[in-house]
Amino acid sequence: MNPAIRAVVRAGLNSGHEVYGVMDGYQGLVNGNFEKMTRKSVSEILQKGGTILGTARLPEFKDLNIREQAVSNMKMIGIDCLVAIGGDGTYRGAQALTEMGFPVIGIPGTIDNDLAGTDYTIGFHTALNTIVDAIDKLRDTASSHQRCSLVETMGRDCGDLAV
């Protein structure tokens, strides 16, 4: 996700916009946890895994009052559009904000690779390559001990990571 964050920040700055990062996803929107982003903020993040902004689930985001607080926090510092990177939950939250009249751009990012409208989501290839590397090493170790191993992968209802 960090390369996507970097691309969004740089594109925004190059277009003359102020860009803020929301720390810990929708939780950060509700708590007003924003960080002004600069080129330096994203200068060395391409090779880092995960997300420099953090992430958190927030089931309470279904509540209209909670979403209104998030929108109020964004408007208070001049945010007039949100770029949301994530999966199903992120998209549900983005849709709810859009239905409230707040513009949101969604970027598909989930290792599950289960979002419609895209062949591959951000995070899928990294997860797949990590699984393949780990299974190669595990297979060699199990073979040397004449054992078999069972590996469970993530992916929810999508079997793309099941190798």
C-alpha positions, 0 to 999 in steps of 0.5 A, spaced: 500 500 500 505 504 501 507 505 493 499 507 492 500 512 498 506 515 495 503 516 488 497 519 491 501 524 495 505 526 490 500 526 485 496 531 489 502 535 491 504 536 484 497 538 482 498 544 488 493 540 493 495 540 500 495 532 502 493 529 509 494 522 511 489 519 515 492 515 521 489 508 522 483 508 517 476 510 519 478 510 526 483 516 524 477 520 521 473 519 527 478 521 532 481 527 527 488 523 527 491 527 520 498 528 518 500 533 513 504 529 508 510 532 504 514 529 499 519 527 505 513 523 508 513 518 502 520 519 500 523 512 503 516 508 503 516 504 497 520 498 500 516 498 506 511 493 507 504 494 510 502 501 510 505 507 513 498 510 515 496 504 519 489 501 519 484 499 523 477 496 523 471 500 525 464 497 526 461 503 529 462 507 522 456 504 520 453 509 525 451 515 521 453 520 527 460 517 527 460 518 520 458 525 521 463 526 526 468 524 521 466 528 515 466 534 520 473 533 522 475 532 515 472 539 513 475 542 519 482 542 516 479 543 509 479 536 506 474 536 501 475 529 498 478 522 501 482 517 497 480 510 501 485 504 499 482 497 502 477 492 501 470 490 502 470 494 509 473 500 506 469 500 500 462 500 504 465 506 508 467 510 502 460 508 499 456 511 506 460 517 505 459 518 498 451 517 500 452 523 505 455 527 499 462 527 501 467 525 495 471 519 495 476 515 491 477 508 492 483 504 490 482 496 491 487 494 496 486 487 499 490 481 499 484 477 498 484 479 491 476 479 491 474 486 489 470 486 483 472 491 477 479 489 477 484 483 476 489 484 481 488 488 488 494 492 491 497 487 496 495 481 492 502 479 489 506 481 495 502 476 499 502 471 493 510 471 493 511 471 500 506 465 500 510 461 495 517 463 498 515 460 505 512 454 502 518 452 498 522 453 504 517 449 508 517 443 503 524 443 503 524 442 511 518 437 511 521 433 505 528 432 509 524 430 515 520 425 511 514 429 514 508 433 510 505 440 512 499 443 512 499 451 510 493 455 511 492 462 507 488 468 508 483 470 502 476 469 505 472 466 500 477 467 494 482 462 493 487 466 489 492 465 495 491 457 495 497 455 492 
